[in-house]
Amino acid sequence: MPRQDSSSTISPSPEVDFSIENCGSVFFVRCGSESARKHLAEFVESDSQWFGNALAVEPRFVGGLVSSLREEGWRVQ
């Protein structure tokens, strides 16, 4: 479910649940709240690669991930 409060906001923009950063050969998906981070951790495979608080996603998969998150009601930038 989308985040209910912004008290645990991690990203600089509290209006966004997930932000996507294009780093060339990989995209970083950053969570804007603790509820977003928990959802993403449950949503992705257990062997997914995390770099700090960002999920590393191959370019060929990032579009599908963003679409799924938006369909669930999350705000993605």
N, C-alpha and C positions, 0 to 999 in steps of 0.2 A: 504494500500500500504506500502511496505517497506520504511524505513526511507530514506530521501533524503540527510540530512546533519547530521554531528555528533556534532554540536555546543551545543546541549542540552543533551549530553550523561550523564547518571546517573551512569551506572555501570562502573567498572574498565576496561572492555574490550570493546572499541568502535566498534569492528568488530562484536559484537553480539547484536541482537535486544532483545532477551530474554534469560535469564539464568535460569536453573532449579536447585533447591536445595532440595535434599532428606532429610527430617527431621524425617524420620521414619513413623509416622502415618499420615503425611501430607507432601505435596510438596509445596515449595514456588516458584512461577514464578515471577522473577524480570525483570523489563523492562529496556532496555539499552538506551532508548531515550524517549522524550516526545511523539513523534508520535507513538511509540510502546505502551506506556501507554494508550494513547487515544484509539488506536485500541482495545487493550485488554478490556478496560472498556466498549466499545461498543459491543464487541464480547460475553462477558459473561453475565449471568443472573444478574438482578438488585440486587438480594439478595445474591450475592457472597460475600465471606468473604475476606477482605483485612486486612493485618497486616502491617501498614506503607505503603510502596510503593510496597509490595509484595502481589500477589494473592495467597490465600491458596487453594490448590486443593487436593482432595482425591486421593489416589494412583490409584484407579480404573478408574479415569477420565483423569489422566495426559497424558497417551499415546495418546489418541484421540485428546487432545488439542495440543500437540506437533506436531502430524501429520498434523492437520489442519493448524497450523501456517506455517509449512514448505511448504505445498502445496500452500499457498498464497505467498510464496517467502520470508518469514521472516527468519532470521538466528537465530537458537536456539542452545544453548549449554547446 
